[in-house]
Amino acid sequence: MRLLRAPDVWELYAKANGGGEARWPNSVECKPLARRTPPAGASLNLRPSVSVVIRAKNEARFIGHTLAAIFHPASLAPRQVVVVDSGSTDATLEIVRSFPTTVLQIRPDDFTYGYALNLGVASADAEFVATLSAHSVPAGPEWLRCLLEPFSRPRVAGVYGRQLPRSNATVLELIGMRLSGVLSDTPRLLDRRPLFSNANGAFRRSLWLEHAFDENIRGAEDIAWVRTMQERGYLIAYQPTAPVHHSHGEPILRHLRRASRDVPTVVGNFLHLGSGGRIVHKPPSAEPMTPPAPEQGRPPVYQPRRTPTEAVRPPHAAR
């Protein structure tokens, strides 16, 4: 397996296009939704401020492609890209550091999906935060623009995009993707069904400051979060014109083990049980998942339950 770094990725893209301008491999056309007059009170600027947060562990195979897609010259430039690594032992960190990223490292034993994501979002500084799995490769340069388009509606709290399975996707994986709706080519707005995916999603950081992701549950922290938002009157948008290539192609036992982490949270939140819609308090000996209500006029500040083992910021300014 060849490990791809930034220069290697662009060389590969150029060769795939006959030595000319670099293009997207295995891409689909990604067009934004039809232009329309923003409704009164719309909050999306012409050039919205957005950061990207990626969780990673031993993702050397794909993370170079993912970062190259994000930093493609034709793409909407994020304010910053934060990668939260939970103990990679392959070339993941070497590849990540060849891009203008901020790297946060945590111990594998400290990892939960919610904690890693909260830590990354706390290090971001933007109106919106887009999230990707390290192996979710944007399928075109319009990915980030398309993902942000539904935020022109002020009631939209989060947006999740389409997922294009790779050829190695298993039958069980395809069934799960079908049930979750991420294979659909039809946009929709959800006010009740708690569907979302941090493998290809975005949300308003101001709402995350009010209610961070649950750091105690084993999986599906995204589902718990959107249920809370929906119960507060917000909408969740599905945006099929913001696709990524994403699937795992793992053996059945590993797939079932991974799915078992999500099932209790998914089922509980569809039944209006579990952590969604309320704060789940940690034991008295642990730090609270979210800080207490701020003083009047002061914004809330997320307090991580643990301190990352290392925080490495690039010497150059992020794009």
N, C-alpha and C positions, 0 to 999 in steps of 0.2 A: 504493500500500500504506500502510495506516494503522499507525503505530508505537504500540504500547500500553504505557502506564505503569500503575503500580498503581491510581490512581484511575480511569483509563479502563477497565481490565479489570473492576473491580467494577461500574461503571456499565453496561458492556455486558452483564454477567451479569444484573443486575437488570432491564434492558430485555427480555432474552430470556425472563424469567419474568414478564412482564406488569407490570413495575414493582415487584414484590414482593421477596421474599427472593432474594438472589443464588443462582444454581444453576450447575451444571457444564454447559457446552455440549458436545454430542455425547458425553455420558458413558455409561458402563455401570455397573451396580450392582456395587459392590465390597464383598463381605462376607467377614469373616475366616472361617477354617476353623472347624469345629465345636469348641466348647469341650471340653477334655479335662483330666484331672488330669495335671499336669506330672510327667515321670518323675523318679526319684530323681537328685539331682545337677543338676537343671535350673538354668540360670544366668540366665534371662531375668526381670528384675524386672517388676512390674506397670506401671511407667513407665520403660521403658528409656532410657538416655542415648544419643542418636543425633544425628549431624551429617550434613549433606548436602553433597556436593562435586559441582560442575558444571563441565565443561570447555566453553569457548565461543570462537567466533570468528565475527564477523559474523552473529549470531543474533537480530537485532532483530525479525524476524518472529514468533518463537515464545517467546522467553525471558521476555517479560512474562506470557504465559499460564502458563508453567512455574512461575515464582516466585509468581504469584498462587495457583496450586493448592497449592503447598507451604505458603504462609502463610494459607490459608483458615482461618477461625475454627473450623471443624468438624474440621480435620485435626490429627493428632498434631504438636505443636509441636517442631521440631528444636532442639537446643541451639544450633546455629549453621548458617549456610549459607555455604559458601565457593565463590566463582566464580573459576576460573582462566582468564584471557583471554589468548589468544596473538596479539594484534595486530589487534583489531577496528577497522574504519574506518567502521562505520555507527553507529547509535545504541545498540548493545548496552550499552556501559558506562553511558550516561546512564540507560537503563532499569534496569539492575542496581542502580545507586546510589540509585534511588528506593525500594528495599526494604532492610530491615535485614540486609545481607550484608557479608561480608568479601571484598574483591576483591584478587586477586593477578594481576599482569601479567608476562608473559614475552615475550621476543622471538620472532617467528615462526620464525627460524632455529634457535632452541633447542628448538622443540617436538618432543616425541614423546609418544605417548599415555601411556606409562608415567611419563615425567618430570612431565608436567602433573598427572597424578593423584597421584603421590607427593607433590608439592609441596602440593597441596590437602589431602591426608590428614594431612600433617605439621602443617598449621595447624589441624586439627580437634582437638577435645578431647572425646571421647565413647567409650563402650564399643563402639558400632557406627557404621559409616560407610555411608551410602547414596549411590549415585552415579547421576547422570542425565546424558544428553546434554542440551544446552541446548534442543533441539527435542523432547525427550520430555516430553509433558504428562500428568501423572497424571490418570487417568480418573475419579477419585472421591475424596472426603475420607478414605476408609479405606485409601488406597494405602500410606502409610508403616506404619500399624499392621499391615496384612496382610503387608507385606514382612518385618517383623521377627518375625512369629509363629513361623516354623520354628526360630528360634534358641532356642526352649524346649528343643530337643534339644541337649545339650552337644557332640555330635560334628559339628554343622553349622557349617562354616566360612564358607559364603557362600550367599546366596539371590539368585536372579534371577527377575524377574517377567515376566508376559505382555506382548506388544507388539501393539497394535492398529494395523494399517496404515491410513494415510489413503487417501483416494480416488485420490490421485496415485501410489500405489505401482506400480512397474513389474512386469512378469511375472518378470523376473530377481530382483527384490528379494523378491517373494512366494515364489519358489522357495527362496531362501536362508533366509528366515524360517521356512518350513516345515521345511527340513532341520535347522535349529538348534533346532527345537522351541518357539520362542517364540510360536507361534500356538495351541498346545495349551491345552485347558481342563482338563487332567488334572494334578494335582500329582504330583511324583515326587521321590525321593531318589536321587542318583547317587553311587556309590562308585568308578566306573571311567571312564565317559565324561566327558571334560573339556569340559562345556558350561557356558557362563556368558555374561553380557553386562553390561558396565559402563554400557550405555545405560539400564539399569533393574536395578540390583543393589544388594547390601549385603553387608558382610563384617565379621568381628570385627577391630577395630583392633589388638588384641593379637597376632593372627597376622600382620597386615601389618607390625608392628614387627619380627617375627622374619624375615619374608621380604617385602620390598617388591616392587612391580611392576618387571618388566624394562624398563629405560630405553633399551636398545639396539635392540630389535626395532621394526620399522616399524608393526606392528599386532597385534591379538589378544593384547595383554598380559594380558587377563583369562583367556584360555584357558590360557596358560602358567602363570599363578598358581594356577588351580584344579587343574591337574594336579599341581603341587607339593603342594597340600593333600591331594588324594586319595591320593597316594603316601605321605603321612604318616599316613593312616588316617582323615582327615576326610571328611565328606559334603558334597555340594552339593545344595541344595534348589531345585526349581522351584515357584514360587508363582503360579498363574494368577489368584488373587483380588487381585493387586496389579498391575493393568494400567496401561500408559501408551499414549498415542497416539504412535506413532513410525514414521516411514518417511522416505525421502529424495526419491523421485520425480524422480531426476536422469537426464539423458541416458545412453544405454547406455555410451558411451565413458568418461564420468566414473564411472559405477558400476563398470565393469571396472577402472579405475585404482584406485579405492578398495578394491575387493575384492582386488586383487593384493597390497596391503599385508598383508592378513590370511592369505592362503592358505598361504604358507610356514610360518607359526607354527601354524596350525590343523592342517595335514597332518602337520607334524613332531611335534606333541604327541599326535595320535591314534596315530602310529607309535612313540611314546615316544622321539622324537628332539628336538632343539632345546633351548630354554632351560628348559622346564618340568622340575621335579624336581631342578634343580641351579642353583647360582649361575653366571651368565655374567660372567666378569671383564672389566672394561674394559681398554683398553691401559694400560701403565704410566703414561702421561702424564695419564690421566684419573682422576677420583675414583671410588672403588668404588661399585657400584650399591647395596650395603647395607653398613652399618658392620661392623667386625669384632665378634666375640662380646664381649658386655659383661662387665665384671668381675662376680664373684659378688655377687648381691643387687642389682645395678643394672640397670634396664630399658634395652633398646637404644634408640638415638636415631637416626632417619633423618637422613642428611647429604645434602642436595641437591647434585647435581653442579654446579649453577649457581645464581646468586643471582637471584631475580625482579627485574625492573626497577622494580617498584613494589608496595608492599603497602599497601592502604587498608583500614582497619578503621572500622566505623561508630562515631560518637560515642555512640550509645545502645547499651544492652545487647541482645544477641540474645535472641529469645524462648526 
